[in-house]
């Protein structure tokens, strides 16, 4: 990130987990908070970078209070600063309970960030376990905690990030996908 967030926070040697989903019930950030507290108590290296805000802010901050020294809350950022945030993380987590194709997931992958996502259908279209990251059972705090700890120790993490970038370049190319979408619309109109 252009202003060196990891360095500013003293997190250069830590394992940084990023979530920039809105803090609303549908996006499951409260599930991540609960799992992180348990995981961070078992692995001293873990840190959580939460970018955003939302109606569950007070609840999420309360859940994370026991490990507040391992959490950084970042206000929403302009789009041009997002690549730096993704590249400052070792792992992107999307704990959504319901979603379409998540733009933040695709952005993380395009930035070469390994991903850990809930096993909802839209995420499974993009994430194959042990290819670009991993999946956890939607809403399952214990399973997410286990996956956070497993991925923090996974020697293949860098390979997942490279494969995530390749997949995003191949399948999430808006210029190419828009042409296909336009062709489909034209077929329907005809």
N, CA, C and O atoms as a DFTB+ gen file, in Angstrom:
760 C
 N C O
     1  1       0.835      -1.164       0.000
     2  2       0.000       0.000       0.000
     3  2       0.877       1.223       0.000
     4  3       1.949       1.216       0.604
     5  1       0.451       2.256      -0.653
     6  2       1.354       3.376      -0.878
     7  2       1.808       4.053       0.406
     8  3       2.886       4.646       0.427
     9  1       1.025       3.986       1.476
    10  2       1.464       4.602       2.720
    11  2       1.966       3.572       3.723
    12  3       2.066       3.880       4.911
    13  1       2.283       2.362       3.282
    14  2       2.942       1.350       4.098
    15  2       2.176       0.965       5.353
    16  3       2.707       1.071       6.459
    17  1       0.955       0.526       5.200
    18  2       0.111       0.207       6.354
    19  2       0.719      -0.877       7.231
    20  3       0.723      -0.743       8.455
    21  1       1.229      -1.941       6.639
    22  2       1.840      -3.022       7.448
    23  2       2.983      -2.471       8.292
    24  3       3.092      -2.775       9.479
    25  1       3.828      -1.661       7.670
    26  2       4.957      -1.083       8.379
    27  2       4.472      -0.116       9.456
    28  3       4.982      -0.123      10.576
    29  1       3.506       0.698       9.124
    30  2       2.955       1.670      10.073
    31  2       2.397       0.964      11.309
    32  3       2.529       1.461      12.428
    33  1       1.774      -0.197      11.101
    34  2       1.174      -0.949      12.197
    35  2       2.167      -1.877      12.899
    36  3       1.851      -2.448      13.943
    37  1       3.368      -2.031      12.329
    38  2       4.349      -2.957      12.889
    39  2       3.987      -4.409      12.614
    40  3       4.342      -5.297      13.388
    41  1       3.284      -4.653      11.519
    42  2       2.793      -5.989      11.175
    43  2       3.626      -6.672      10.086
    44  3       3.135      -7.600       9.444
    45  1       4.843      -6.248       9.866
    46  2       5.639      -6.811       8.776
    47  2       5.821      -8.315       8.898
    48  3       5.865      -9.008       7.882
    49  1       5.929      -8.841      10.119
    50  2       6.186     -10.266      10.317
    51  2       4.931     -11.031      10.728
    52  3       5.009     -12.198      11.112
    53  1       3.788     -10.382      10.650
    54  2       2.536     -11.018      11.027
    55  2       1.819     -11.575       9.812
    56  3       2.167     -11.266       8.672
    57  1       0.817     -12.396      10.068
    58  2      -0.045     -12.948       9.025
    59  2      -1.308     -12.099       9.014
    60  3      -2.117     -12.162       9.939
    61  1      -1.473     -11.302       7.955
    62  2      -2.554     -10.311       7.895
    63  2      -3.742     -10.850       7.100
    64  3      -3.620     -11.238       5.938
    65  1      -4.888     -10.857       7.766
    66  2      -6.153     -11.297       7.183
    67  2      -6.974     -10.054       6.879
    68  3      -7.151      -9.193       7.741
    69  1      -7.467      -9.963       5.669
    70  2      -8.235      -8.795       5.225
    71  2      -9.680      -9.174       4.956
    72  3      -9.963     -10.211       4.356
    73  1     -10.585      -8.324       5.404
    74  2     -11.989      -8.428       5.016
    75  2     -12.490      -7.012       4.774
    76  3     -12.362      -6.146       5.639
    77  1     -13.057      -6.779       3.607
    78  2     -13.618      -5.460       3.315
    79  2     -15.102      -5.549       2.954
    80  3     -15.629      -4.709       2.225
    81  1     -15.751      -6.564       3.470
    82  2     -17.197      -6.701       3.285
    83  2     -17.909      -5.736       4.231
    84  3     -17.387      -5.424       5.301
    85  1     -19.073      -5.270       3.855
    86  2     -19.861      -4.378       4.691
    87  2     -20.236      -5.082       5.997
    88  3     -20.489      -6.287       6.012
    89  1     -20.266      -4.328       7.075
    90  2     -20.562      -4.894       8.386
    91  2     -22.070      -4.952       8.594
    92  3     -22.622      -4.296       9.477
    93  1     -22.713      -5.748       7.765
    94  2     -24.158      -5.979       7.821
    95  2     -24.370      -7.484       7.968
    96  3     -23.530      -8.270       7.530
    97  1     -25.481      -7.893       8.577
    98  2     -25.698      -9.321       8.854
    99  2     -25.489     -10.246       7.651
   100  3     -24.940     -11.336       7.817
   101  1     -25.902      -9.853       6.470
   102  2     -25.814     -10.723       5.289
   103  2     -24.370     -11.056       4.912
   104  3     -24.118     -12.079       4.274
   105  1     -23.423     -10.203       5.300
   106  2     -22.036     -10.405       4.884
   107  2     -21.186     -11.174       5.887
   108  3     -20.023     -11.456       5.600
   109  1     -21.723     -11.524       7.052
   110  2     -21.064     -12.446       7.961
   111  2     -19.784     -11.976       8.625
   112  3     -19.008     -12.803       9.104
   113  1     -19.543     -10.686       8.669
   114  2     -18.308     -10.201       9.297
   115  2     -18.309     -10.540      10.786
   116  3     -17.242     -10.712      11.375
   117  1     -19.474     -10.638      11.398
   118  2     -19.544     -11.060      12.801
   119  2     -19.045     -12.500      12.971
   120  3     -18.436     -12.825      13.989
   121  1     -19.296     -13.351      11.994
   122  2     -18.793     -14.731      12.016
   123  2     -17.270     -14.719      11.951
   124  3     -16.605     -15.432      12.702
   125  1     -16.721     -13.906      11.051
   126  2     -15.268     -13.771      10.955
   127  2     -14.693     -13.248      12.267
   128  3     -13.663     -13.742      12.726
   129  1     -15.337     -12.268      12.872
   130  2     -14.839     -11.702      14.130
   131  2     -14.743     -12.785      15.205
   132  3     -13.731     -12.890      15.898
   133  1     -15.786     -13.581      15.339
   134  2     -15.784     -14.649      16.350
   135  2     -14.679     -15.678      16.067
   136  3     -13.972     -16.109      16.978
   137  1     -14.545     -16.057      14.811
   138  2     -13.512     -17.028      14.437
   139  2     -12.116     -16.451      14.643
   140  3     -11.207     -17.149      15.092
   141  1     -11.954     -15.176      14.312
   142  2     -10.636     -14.554      14.467
   143  2     -10.213     -14.514      15.929
   144  3      -9.059     -14.806      16.242
   145  1     -11.120     -14.161      16.824
   146  2     -10.778     -14.114      18.252
   147  2     -10.207     -15.454      18.685
   148  3      -9.166     -15.500      19.341
   149  1     -10.869     -16.532      18.329
   150  2     -10.407     -17.867      18.724
   151  2      -9.082     -18.230      18.052
   152  3      -8.184     -18.776      18.695
   153  1      -8.964     -17.927      16.765
   154  2      -7.734     -18.254      16.038
   155  2      -6.560     -17.418      16.543
   156  3      -5.457     -17.940      16.707
   157  1      -6.782     -16.142      16.790
   158  2      -5.703     -15.246      17.230
   159  2      -5.204     -15.606      18.620
   160  3      -4.061     -15.306      18.964
   161  1      -6.037     -16.238      19.412
   162  2      -5.603     -16.696      20.724
   163  2      -4.717     -17.942      20.617
   164  3      -3.997     -18.282      21.556
   165  1      -4.777     -18.616      19.471
   166  2      -3.952     -19.816      19.247
   167  2      -2.701     -19.530      18.428
   168  3      -1.700     -20.234      18.555
   169  1      -2.754     -18.488      17.579
   170  2      -1.603     -18.141      16.733
   171  2      -1.310     -16.658      16.917
   172  3      -2.054     -15.803      16.437
   173  1      -0.239     -16.367      17.606
   174  2       0.131     -14.992      17.945
   175  2       0.396     -14.126      16.717
   176  3       0.303     -12.901      16.802
   177  1       0.722     -14.731      15.584
   178  2       1.062     -13.957      14.376
   179  2      -0.142     -13.332      13.693
   180  3       0.021     -12.381      12.929
   181  1      -1.341     -13.833      13.942
   182  2      -2.516     -13.393      13.202
   183  2      -2.902     -11.952      13.512
   184  3      -2.884     -11.512      14.662
   185  1      -3.251     -11.232      12.447
   186  2      -3.753      -9.864      12.539
   187  2      -4.945      -9.748      11.600
   188  3      -5.024     -10.448      10.590
   189  1      -5.872      -8.855      11.944
   190  2      -7.087      -8.673      11.148
   191  2      -7.199      -7.222      10.717
   192  3      -7.153      -6.306      11.538
   193  1      -7.345      -7.034       9.425
   194  2      -7.540      -5.715       8.828
   195  2      -8.972      -5.660       8.315
   196  3      -9.309      -6.315       7.328
   197  1      -9.808      -4.886       8.980
   198  2     -11.206      -4.720       8.573
   199  2     -11.365      -3.365       7.922
   200  3     -11.173      -2.329       8.558
   201  1     -11.717      -3.383       6.647
   202  2     -11.924      -2.153       5.900
   203  2     -13.414      -1.980       5.701
   204  3     -14.082      -2.866       5.169
   205  1     -13.933      -0.850       6.123
   206  2     -15.350      -0.583       5.910
   207  2     -16.056      -0.171       7.174
   208  3     -15.449       0.278       8.147
   209  1     -17.360      -0.339       7.124
   210  2     -18.220      -0.022       8.252
   211  2     -19.592      -0.614       7.980
   212  3     -19.784      -1.309       6.982
   213  1     -20.534      -0.348       8.852
   214  2     -21.876      -0.855       8.644
   215  2     -22.661      -0.905       9.938
   216  3     -22.150      -0.538      10.996
   217  1     -23.899      -1.357       9.856
   218  2     -24.788      -1.337      11.010
   219  2     -24.366      -2.246      12.166
   220  3     -24.860      -2.076      13.281
   221  1     -23.480      -3.193      11.936
   222  2     -23.012      -4.076      13.007
   223  2     -21.685      -3.620      13.613
   224  3     -21.033      -4.398      14.310
   225  1     -21.277      -2.389      13.366
   226  2     -19.969      -1.915      13.831
   227  2     -19.778      -2.109      15.329
   228  3     -18.757      -2.655      15.747
   229  1     -20.718      -1.684      16.134
   230  2     -20.569      -1.804      17.593
   231  2     -20.478      -3.270      18.007
   232  3     -19.671      -3.619      18.869
   233  1     -21.288      -4.122      17.407
   234  2     -21.277      -5.556      17.738
   235  2     -19.935      -6.189      17.364
   236  3     -19.367      -6.951      18.147
   237  1     -19.435      -5.878      16.182
   238  2     -18.173      -6.459      15.719
   239  2     -17.010      -5.989      16.594
   240  3     -16.141      -6.782      16.955
   241  1     -16.996      -4.710      16.932
   242  2     -15.936      -4.197      17.798
   243  2     -16.010      -4.829      19.188
   244  3     -14.977      -5.080      19.809
   245  1     -17.207      -5.084      19.674
   246  2     -17.383      -5.749      20.971
   247  2     -16.844      -7.190      20.917
   248  3     -16.146      -7.629      21.832
   249  1     -17.169      -7.913      19.850
   250  2     -16.682      -9.288      19.693
   251  2     -15.157      -9.312      19.676
   252  3     -14.539     -10.191      20.276
   253  1     -14.550      -8.341      18.985
   254  2     -13.097      -8.316      18.810
   255  2     -12.351      -7.685      19.981
   256  3     -11.120      -7.657      19.977
   257  1     -13.064      -7.183      20.976
   258  2     -12.425      -6.504      22.108
   259  2     -11.311      -7.317      22.775
   260  3     -10.288      -6.734      23.135
   261  1     -11.458      -8.634      22.958
   262  2     -10.370      -9.390      23.620
   263  2      -9.048      -9.396      22.841
   264  3      -7.988      -9.632      23.421
   265  1      -9.109      -9.138      21.539
   266  2      -7.892      -9.141      20.715
   267  2      -7.735      -7.811      19.976
   268  3      -7.140      -7.771      18.899
   269  1      -8.259      -6.733      20.539
   270  2      -8.273      -5.441      19.832
   271  2      -6.884      -4.997      19.379
   272  3      -6.763      -4.300      18.371
   273  1      -5.837      -5.387      20.102
   274  2      -4.472      -5.018      19.722
   275  2      -4.002      -5.750      18.451
   276  3      -2.947      -5.432      17.904
   277  1      -4.786      -6.722      17.992
   278  2      -4.454      -7.475      16.783
   279  2      -5.362      -7.096      15.612
   280  3      -5.343      -7.751      14.570
   281  1      -6.152      -6.040      15.788
   282  2      -7.132      -5.638      14.775
   283  2      -6.900      -4.184      14.401
   284  3      -6.643      -3.337      15.257
   285  1      -6.996      -3.913      13.111
   286  2      -6.962      -2.522      12.635
   287  2      -8.244      -2.264      11.858
   288  3      -8.586      -2.995      10.929
   289  1      -8.941      -1.214      12.256
   290  2     -10.161      -0.793      11.567
   291  2      -9.785       0.320      10.601
   292  3      -9.207       1.333      10.996
   293  1     -10.115       0.123       9.346
   294  2      -9.796       1.096       8.303
   295  2     -11.096       1.585       7.679
   296  3     -11.929       0.784       7.257
   297  1     -11.265       2.893       7.624
   298  2     -12.442       3.445       6.955
   299  2     -12.432       3.031       5.487
   300  3     -11.375       2.713       4.942
   301  1     -13.600       3.033       4.842
   302  2     -13.643       2.723       3.407
   303  2     -12.656       3.606       2.643
   304  3     -12.425       4.764       2.991
   305  1     -12.088       3.023       1.596
   306  2     -11.060       3.709       0.810
   307  2     -11.535       3.962      -0.610
   308  3     -12.411       3.258      -1.113
   309  1     -10.956       4.970      -1.257
   310  2     -11.259       5.160      -2.684
   311  2     -10.732       3.977      -3.493
   312  3      -9.775       3.314      -3.094
   313  1     -11.365       3.725      -4.623
   314  2     -11.008       2.561      -5.452
   315  2      -9.526       2.496      -5.799
   316  3      -8.957       1.405      -5.853
   317  1      -8.893       3.636      -6.034
   318  2      -7.488       3.601      -6.452
   319  2      -6.555       3.124      -5.330
   320  3      -5.411       2.762      -5.608
   321  1      -7.010       3.114      -4.083
   322  2      -6.178       2.628      -2.982
   323  2      -6.430       1.158      -2.648
   324  3      -5.683       0.570      -1.866
   325  1      -7.459       0.562      -3.222
   326  2      -7.792      -0.828      -2.906
   327  2      -6.708      -1.828      -3.283
   328  3      -6.444      -2.740      -2.499
   329  1      -6.060      -1.707      -4.452
   330  2      -5.008      -2.694      -4.757
   331  2      -3.924      -2.753      -3.681
   332  3      -3.423      -3.833      -3.369
   333  1      -3.564      -1.621      -3.119
   334  2      -2.563      -1.601      -2.052
   335  2      -3.030      -2.334      -0.813
   336  3      -2.246      -3.025      -0.163
   337  1      -4.308      -2.186      -0.482
   338  2      -4.871      -2.897       0.676
   339  2      -4.842      -4.405       0.425
   340  3      -4.435      -5.174       1.297
   341  1      -5.275      -4.830      -0.771
   342  2      -5.265      -6.266      -1.074
   343  2      -3.848      -6.818      -1.035
   344  3      -3.619      -7.906      -0.506
   345  1      -2.905      -6.083      -1.587
   346  2      -1.524      -6.570      -1.612
   347  2      -0.863      -6.529      -0.237
   348  3       0.161      -7.180      -0.030
   349  1      -1.427      -5.778       0.703
   350  2      -0.862      -5.739       2.057
   351  2      -1.306      -6.944       2.886
   352  3      -0.784      -7.173       3.977
   353  1      -2.255      -7.705       2.378
   354  2      -2.798      -8.843       3.125
   355  2      -2.170     -10.157       2.671
   356  3      -1.739     -10.298       1.526
   357  1      -2.129     -11.103       3.583
   358  2      -1.689     -12.454       3.256
   359  2      -2.860     -13.330       2.845
   360  3      -2.681     -14.346       2.173
   361  1      -4.078     -12.925       3.259
   362  2      -5.269     -13.718       2.993
   363  2      -6.490     -12.807       2.981
   364  3      -6.657     -11.970       3.868
   365  1      -7.344     -12.971       1.972
   366  2      -8.618     -12.257       1.899
   367  2      -9.717     -13.216       2.338
   368  3      -9.757     -14.362       1.892
   369  1     -10.615     -12.750       3.217
   370  2     -11.716     -13.578       3.686
   371  2     -13.038     -12.910       3.342
   372  3     -13.243     -11.726       3.607
   373  1     -13.932     -13.694       2.746
   374  2     -15.301     -13.240       2.496
   375  2     -16.244     -14.228       3.170
   376  3     -16.440     -15.340       2.679
   377  1     -16.840     -13.815       4.316
   378  2     -17.715     -14.712       5.059
   379  2     -19.202     -14.557       4.724
   380  3     -20.054     -14.912       5.539
   381  1     -19.518     -14.041       3.555
   382  2     -20.902     -13.741       3.177
   383  2     -21.812     -14.950       3.273
   384  3     -21.419     -16.077       2.971
   385  1     -23.041     -14.687       3.701
   386  2     -24.070     -15.725       3.746
   387  2     -24.819     -15.819       2.424
   388  3     -25.393     -16.859       2.100
   389  1     -24.812     -14.735       1.667
   390  2     -25.529     -14.665       0.392
   391  2     -24.838     -13.611      -0.457
   392  3     -24.475     -12.547       0.045
   393  1     -24.654     -13.897      -1.729
   394  2     -23.967     -12.939      -2.592
   395  2     -24.102     -13.370      -4.036
   396  3     -24.401     -14.527      -4.332
   397  1     -23.878     -12.424      -4.927
   398  2     -23.691     -12.738      -6.339
   399  2     -22.191     -12.911      -6.523
   400  3     -21.487     -13.244      -5.570
   401  1     -21.694     -12.690      -7.725
   402  2     -20.243     -12.698      -7.900
   403  2     -19.693     -11.484      -7.163
   404  3     -19.941     -10.344      -7.556
   405  1     -18.963     -11.728      -6.116
   406  2     -18.459     -10.671      -5.251
   407  2     -17.339      -9.895      -5.929
   408  3     -16.313     -10.460      -6.307
   409  1     -17.551      -8.593      -6.076
   410  2     -16.518      -7.738      -6.674
   411  2     -15.270      -7.742      -5.798
   412  3     -14.155      -7.788      -6.318
   413  1     -15.440      -7.695      -4.467
   414  2     -14.260      -7.680      -3.605
   415  2     -13.467      -8.986      -3.727
   416  3     -12.238      -8.967      -3.661
   417  1     -14.146     -10.102      -3.902
   418  2     -13.449     -11.371      -4.122
   419  2     -12.647     -11.314      -5.411
   420  3     -11.479     -11.703      -5.438
   421  1     -13.267     -10.833      -6.477
   422  2     -12.571     -10.747      -7.761
   423  2     -11.405      -9.758      -7.700
   424  3     -10.354      -9.998      -8.294
   425  1     -11.590      -8.641      -6.980
   426  2     -10.501      -7.673      -6.818
   427  2      -9.329      -8.302      -6.072
   428  3      -8.175      -8.138      -6.469
   429  1      -9.628      -9.026      -4.987
   430  2      -8.564      -9.678      -4.214
   431  2      -7.795     -10.661      -5.087
   432  3      -6.564     -10.685      -5.078
   433  1      -8.534     -11.471      -5.842
   434  2      -7.885     -12.446      -6.716
   435  2      -7.040     -11.742      -7.777
   436  3      -5.922     -12.169      -8.062
   437  1      -7.566     -10.675      -8.358
   438  2      -6.829      -9.936      -9.387
   439  2      -5.539      -9.339      -8.830
   440  3      -4.577      -9.138      -9.570
   441  1      -5.518      -9.055      -7.533
   442  2      -4.323      -8.519      -6.882
   443  2      -3.389      -9.616      -6.379
   444  3      -2.375      -9.333      -5.742
   445  1      -3.737     -10.872      -6.671
   446  2      -2.868     -11.984      -6.292
   447  2      -2.959     -12.370      -4.830
   448  3      -2.009     -12.906      -4.261
   449  1      -4.096     -12.100      -4.227
   450  2      -4.286     -12.431      -2.813
   451  2      -4.998     -13.779      -2.691
   452  3      -6.066     -13.956      -3.277
   453  1      -4.436     -14.730      -1.946
   454  2      -5.149     -15.982      -1.691
   455  2      -6.457     -15.679      -0.972
   456  3      -6.559     -14.677      -0.263
   457  1      -7.460     -16.541      -1.150
   458  2      -8.783     -16.254      -0.612
   459  2      -9.322     -17.415       0.217
   460  3      -9.004     -18.582      -0.015
   461  1     -10.154     -17.048       1.196
   462  2     -10.883     -18.003       2.019
   463  2     -12.314     -17.487       2.070
   464  3     -12.565     -16.389       2.565
   465  1     -13.257     -18.285       1.555
   466  2     -14.626     -17.802       1.400
   467  2     -15.635     -18.817       1.926
   468  3     -15.352     -20.012       2.008
   469  1     -16.814     -18.320       2.278
   470  2     -17.908     -19.208       2.669
   471  2     -18.303     -20.051       1.461
   472  3     -18.088     -19.655       0.315
   473  1     -18.880     -21.210       1.731
   474  2     -19.187     -22.161       0.655
   475  2     -20.548     -21.909      -0.002
   476  3     -21.275     -22.851      -0.318
   477  1     -20.882     -20.642      -0.203
   478  2     -22.116     -20.319      -0.916
   479  2     -21.884     -20.508      -2.417
   480  3     -20.748     -20.402      -2.879
   481  1     -22.943     -20.786      -3.185
   482  2     -22.775     -21.112      -4.608
   483  2     -21.979     -20.083      -5.413
   484  3     -21.147     -20.469      -6.234
   485  1     -22.208     -18.797      -5.203
   486  2     -21.497     -17.797      -6.010
   487  2     -19.996     -17.816      -5.738
   488  3     -19.208     -17.563      -6.649
   489  1     -19.587     -18.109      -4.512
   490  2     -18.151     -18.210      -4.215
   491  2     -17.547     -19.465      -4.829
   492  3     -16.404     -19.451      -5.286
   493  1     -18.318     -20.554      -4.837
   494  2     -17.808     -21.821      -5.371
   495  2     -17.597     -21.766      -6.881
   496  3     -16.879     -22.594      -7.441
   497  1     -18.219     -20.797      -7.538
   498  2     -17.954     -20.601      -8.970
   499  2     -16.526     -20.125      -9.202
   500  3     -15.966     -20.338     -10.278
   501  1     -15.937     -19.484      -8.201
   502  2     -14.614     -18.885      -8.342
   503  2     -13.520     -19.601      -7.565
   504  3     -12.363     -19.615      -7.985
   505  1     -13.882     -20.193      -6.436
   506  2     -12.860     -20.722      -5.529
   507  2     -12.926     -22.244      -5.459
   508  3     -13.905     -22.830      -4.998
   509  1     -11.856     -22.854      -5.930
   510  2     -11.664     -24.289      -5.792
   511  2     -10.641     -24.485      -4.679
   512  3      -9.542     -23.935      -4.752
   513  1     -10.986     -25.266      -3.643
   514  2     -10.036     -25.473      -2.557
   515  2      -8.674     -25.953      -3.062
   516  3      -8.573     -26.796      -3.952
   517  1      -7.644     -25.385      -2.462
   518  2      -6.255     -25.698      -2.758
   519  2      -5.833     -25.332      -4.177
   520  3      -4.851     -25.859      -4.700
   521  1      -6.586     -24.425      -4.791
   522  2      -6.174     -23.879      -6.086
   523  2      -5.912     -22.383      -5.928
   524  3      -4.801     -21.921      -6.188
   525  1      -6.925     -21.618      -5.505
   526  2      -6.754     -20.182      -5.267
   527  2      -6.919     -19.842      -3.789
   528  3      -6.809     -18.680      -3.400
   529  1      -7.180     -20.847      -2.973
   530  2      -7.401     -20.651      -1.547
   531  2      -8.208     -21.791      -0.998
   532  3      -7.914     -22.957      -1.258
   533  1      -9.257     -21.445      -0.213
   534  2     -10.054     -22.495       0.402
   535  2     -11.445     -21.967       0.715
   536  3     -11.731     -20.781       0.554
   537  1     -12.304     -22.876       1.167
   538  2     -13.672     -22.522       1.543
   539  2     -13.955     -23.054       2.954
   540  3     -13.310     -23.992       3.423
   541  1     -14.928     -22.433       3.611
   542  2     -15.377     -22.908       4.916
   543  2     -16.897     -22.965       4.908
   544  3     -17.546     -22.326       4.079
   545  1     -17.455     -23.724       5.822
   546  2     -18.902     -23.881       5.902
   547  2     -19.548     -22.554       6.300
   548  3     -19.194     -21.963       7.320
   549  1     -20.478     -22.104       5.500
   550  2     -21.151     -20.833       5.716
   551  2     -21.692     -20.721       7.144
   552  3     -22.469     -21.565       7.590
   553  1     -21.277     -19.680       7.846
   554  2     -21.763     -19.407       9.193
   555  2     -21.127     -20.219      10.297
   556  3     -21.467     -20.026      11.464
   557  1     -20.216     -21.121       9.973
   558  2     -19.621     -22.024      10.949
   559  2     -18.337     -21.410      11.533
   560  3     -17.276     -21.462      10.911
   561  1     -18.452     -20.834      12.724
   562  2     -17.327     -20.157      13.367
   563  2     -16.158     -21.113      13.596
   564  3     -15.013     -20.761      13.312
   565  1     -16.425     -22.302      14.101
   566  2     -15.357     -23.259      14.399
   567  2     -14.619     -23.687      13.130
   568  3     -13.395     -23.822      13.135
   569  1     -15.362     -23.900      12.049
   570  2     -14.720     -24.306      10.800
   571  2     -13.882     -23.167      10.223
   572  3     -12.784     -23.391       9.713
   573  1     -14.408     -21.948      10.309
   574  2     -13.645     -20.797       9.827
   575  2     -12.380     -20.618      10.664
   576  3     -11.314     -20.348      10.111
   577  1     -12.476     -20.762      11.972
   578  2     -11.294     -20.659      12.834
   579  2     -10.232     -21.673      12.400
   580  3      -9.057     -21.335      12.258
   581  1     -10.658     -22.902      12.196
   582  2      -9.731     -23.960      11.773
   583  2      -9.071     -23.599      10.437
   584  3      -7.863     -23.774      10.276
   585  1      -9.853     -23.103       9.491
   586  2      -9.307     -22.745       8.176
   587  2      -8.345     -21.564       8.263
   588  3      -7.341     -21.537       7.551
   589  1      -8.636     -20.581       9.131
   590  2      -7.713     -19.451       9.310
   591  2      -6.360     -19.957       9.784
   592  3      -5.321     -19.545       9.266
   593  1      -6.372     -20.838      10.756
   594  2      -5.125     -21.385      11.293
   595  2      -4.399     -22.245      10.255
   596  3      -3.176     -22.182      10.129
   597  1      -5.162     -23.042       9.519
   598  2      -4.563     -23.908       8.497
   599  2      -3.925     -23.076       7.390
   600  3      -2.802     -23.346       6.964
   601  1      -4.653     -22.067       6.932
   602  2      -4.113     -21.263       5.826
   603  2      -2.919     -20.416       6.259
   604  3      -2.018     -20.167       5.458
   605  1      -2.901     -19.973       7.511
   606  2      -1.760     -19.194       8.007
   607  2      -0.475     -20.023       8.003
   608  3       0.624     -19.469       7.988
   609  1      -0.617     -21.343       8.017
   610  2       0.544     -22.234       8.027
   611  2       0.761     -22.945       6.688
   612  3       1.664     -23.773       6.571
   613  1      -0.045     -22.636       5.693
   614  2      -0.009     -23.362       4.417
   615  2       1.162     -22.895       3.550
   616  3       1.198     -21.729       3.154
   617  1       2.114     -23.769       3.247
   618  2       3.251     -23.369       2.417
   619  2       2.861     -23.066       0.962
   620  3       3.655     -22.483       0.224
   621  1       1.669     -23.447       0.550
   622  2       1.228     -23.199      -0.832
   623  2       0.538     -21.859      -1.001
   624  3       0.030     -21.565      -2.083
   625  1       0.509     -21.044       0.037
   626  2      -0.226     -19.784      -0.011
   627  2       0.189     -18.878      -1.173
   628  3      -0.669     -18.307      -1.845
   629  1       1.469     -18.745      -1.409
   630  2       1.926     -17.900      -2.518
   631  2       1.455     -18.446      -3.865
   632  3       1.083     -17.682      -4.755
   633  1       1.473     -19.752      -4.006
   634  2       0.984     -20.368      -5.251
   635  2      -0.501     -20.094      -5.432
   636  3      -0.947     -19.846      -6.552
   637  1      -1.278     -20.134      -4.344
   638  2      -2.707     -19.815      -4.441
   639  2      -2.893     -18.396      -4.964
   640  3      -3.745     -18.149      -5.818
   641  1      -2.097     -17.470      -4.451
   642  2      -2.198     -16.083      -4.892
   643  2      -1.900     -15.930      -6.372
   644  3      -2.598     -15.204      -7.081
   645  1      -0.862     -16.614      -6.837
   646  2      -0.528     -16.542      -8.274
   647  2      -1.651     -17.128      -9.120
   648  3      -2.014     -16.571     -10.156
   649  1      -2.197     -18.254      -8.671
   650  2      -3.286     -18.885      -9.429
   651  2      -4.559     -18.045      -9.370
   652  3      -5.335     -18.022     -10.326
   653  1      -4.775     -17.356      -8.249
   654  2      -5.936     -16.461      -8.142
   655  2      -5.829     -15.344      -9.177
   656  3      -6.807     -15.006      -9.843
   657  1      -4.644     -14.783      -9.302
   658  2      -4.415     -13.707     -10.280
   659  2      -4.660     -14.229     -11.700
   660  3      -5.323     -13.566     -12.498
   661  1      -4.142     -15.380     -12.009
   662  2      -4.321     -15.969     -13.341
   663  2      -5.797     -16.216     -13.636
   664  3      -6.272     -15.908     -14.729
   665  1      -6.523     -16.772     -12.667
   666  2      -7.946     -17.036     -12.855
   667  2      -8.731     -15.739     -13.059
   668  3      -9.611     -15.674     -13.917
   669  1      -8.416     -14.719     -12.278
   670  2      -9.108     -13.431     -12.426
   671  2      -8.837     -12.828     -13.795
   672  3      -9.748     -12.299     -14.431
   673  1      -7.602     -12.902     -14.252
   674  2      -7.276     -12.367     -15.577
   675  2      -8.032     -13.113     -16.670
   676  3      -8.471     -12.514     -17.651
   677  1      -8.178     -14.415     -16.494
   678  2      -8.816     -15.245     -17.511
   679  2     -10.338     -15.123     -17.509
   680  3     -10.945     -14.956     -18.567
   681  1     -10.968     -15.208     -16.316
   682  2     -12.428     -15.290     -16.257
   683  2     -13.138     -14.002     -15.845
   684  3     -14.340     -13.862     -16.072
   685  1     -12.409     -13.057     -15.242
   686  2     -13.064     -11.842     -14.742
   687  2     -12.658     -10.608     -15.544
   688  3     -12.600      -9.498     -15.015
   689  1     -12.387     -10.817     -16.799
   690  2     -11.991      -9.715     -17.678
   691  2     -13.252      -9.007     -18.175
   692  3     -13.945      -9.514     -19.057
   693  1     -13.547      -7.840     -17.610
   694  2     -14.789      -7.133     -17.928
   695  2     -14.880      -6.798     -19.417
   696  3     -15.956      -6.913     -20.004
   697  1     -13.781      -6.389     -20.033
   698  2     -13.834      -6.030     -21.465
   699  2     -14.295      -7.210     -22.318
   700  3     -15.125      -7.054     -23.214
   701  1     -13.751      -8.385     -22.030
   702  2     -14.143      -9.582     -22.782
   703  2     -15.551     -10.055     -22.383
   704  3     -16.349     -10.421     -23.245
   705  1     -15.846     -10.048     -21.102
   706  2     -17.155     -10.507     -20.639
   707  2     -18.275      -9.588     -21.103
   708  3     -19.385     -10.049     -21.368
   709  1     -17.996      -8.294     -21.203
   710  2     -19.018      -7.364     -21.670
   711  2     -19.391      -7.659     -23.124
   712  3     -20.560      -7.577     -23.499
   713  1     -18.398      -8.000     -23.931
   714  2     -18.677      -8.354     -25.332
   715  2     -19.624      -9.557     -25.394
   716  3     -20.572      -9.569     -26.179
   717  1     -19.359     -10.558     -24.567
   718  2     -20.213     -11.745     -24.537
   719  2     -21.613     -11.399     -24.040
   720  3     -22.601     -11.905     -24.571
   721  1     -21.703     -10.556     -23.041
   722  2     -22.994     -10.127     -22.519
   723  2     -23.778      -9.376     -23.585
   724  3     -24.977      -9.598     -23.753
   725  1     -23.111      -8.503     -24.291
   726  2     -23.751      -7.733     -25.360
   727  2     -24.243      -8.658     -26.476
   728  3     -25.332      -8.461     -27.015
   729  1     -23.443      -9.660     -26.816
   730  2     -23.871     -10.639     -27.814
   731  2     -25.139     -11.357     -27.354
   732  3     -26.063     -11.566     -28.140
   733  1     -25.173     -11.726     -26.095
   734  2     -26.360     -12.387     -25.541
   735  2     -27.587     -11.494     -25.601
   736  3     -28.668     -11.947     -25.976
   737  1     -27.428     -10.234     -25.235
   738  2     -28.543      -9.292     -25.323
   739  2     -29.033      -9.152     -26.756
   740  3     -30.237      -9.137     -27.013
   741  1     -28.092      -9.051     -27.683
   742  2     -28.456      -8.918     -29.095
   743  2     -29.211     -10.143     -29.619
   744  3     -30.127     -10.020     -30.432
   745  1     -28.812     -11.326     -29.141
   746  2     -29.527     -12.550     -29.523
   747  2     -30.959     -12.529     -28.999
   748  3     -31.891     -12.915     -29.704
   749  1     -31.127     -12.078     -27.759
   750  2     -32.465     -12.018     -27.161
   751  2     -33.336     -11.002     -27.915
   752  3     -34.509     -11.261     -28.188
   753  1     -32.764      -9.875     -28.238
   754  2     -33.511      -8.816     -28.944
   755  2     -33.926      -9.303     -30.332
   756  3     -35.040      -9.049     -30.789
   757  1     -32.999     -10.011     -30.992
   758  2     -33.283     -10.498     -32.367
   759  2     -34.346     -11.564     -32.282
   760  3     -34.747     -12.119     -33.305
